[in-house]
Amino acid sequence: MADFHPDGKNRKDIKIGLYVEIVQKQDQRSGDLTEGVVKRILTKSPHHPHGIKVQLETGEVGRVKNILDDED
């Protein structure tokens, strides 16, 4: 169970400074993912079925698909 990574649908799992993969609005059809560091959490509700919306430090906005290991 130690290897379990949250999938980005629960706000409590998302923290500022976390390294994540997001899908941007224009990439939803293709499924292209963008990696980056969370700057702001934009979703207010505690859970979202498509992923919590965040803004990366680069300014890109999208829904969290994967939380990556920042220890790697």
C-alpha positions in Angstrom: 0.0 0.0 0.0 3.0 2.3 0.4 3.3 2.6 -3.4 -0.2 3.9 -3.8 -0.4 7.3 -5.6 -3.6 9.3 -5.4 -5.2 10.0 -8.8 -5.9 13.7 -8.4 -9.6 13.6 -7.9 -9.6 14.5 -4.2 -8.6 18.1 -3.3 -7.0 16.9 -0.1 -4.3 14.9 -2.1 -3.2 18.0 -4.0 -0.7 20.3 -2.4 1.1 23.5 -3.6 4.5 22.5 -4.9 3.5 18.9 -5.8 4.8 17.6 -9.1 1.8 16.4 -11.2 0.6 15.6 -14.7 -2.4 17.6 -15.9 -4.6 17.5 -19.0 -5.3 21.0 -20.4 -8.7 21.8 -21.9 -7.4 21.8 -25.4 -5.8 18.4 -24.8 -8.8 16.5 -23.4 -9.6 14.8 -26.7 -6.0 13.8 -27.4 -5.2 12.9 -23.8 -1.9 14.8 -24.0 -0.5 15.3 -20.5 1.6 18.3 -19.2 4.0 17.9 -16.3 4.6 20.6 -13.8 4.6 21.9 -10.3 1.3 23.1 -8.7 1.2 26.8 -8.1 -2.6 27.2 -7.3 -5.5 24.9 -6.6 -8.5 26.2 -8.5 -11.2 23.6 -7.7 -13.1 24.5 -4.5 -15.0 21.3 -4.0 -13.3 18.4 -2.1 -13.8 16.0 -5.0 -14.1 16.2 -8.8 -14.7 13.2 -11.1 -12.4 14.6 -13.8 -9.7 15.7 -11.5 -8.9 18.8 -9.4 -8.2 21.8 -11.6 -4.9 23.5 -10.8 -2.6 26.1 -12.2 1.1 25.1 -12.7 4.0 27.4 -12.0 4.3 27.8 -15.8 0.8 29.4 -15.8 -0.8 26.4 -17.6 -4.2 25.3 -16.2 -5.7 21.8 -16.3 -7.1 18.9 -14.3 -4.7 16.7 -12.4 -4.5 13.2 -13.9 -1.5 11.8 -12.0 0.5 12.8 -9.0 4.1 12.1 -9.7 6.8 11.1 -7.2 8.8 14.2 -6.5 11.4 11.9 -4.8 12.5 10.5 -8.2 
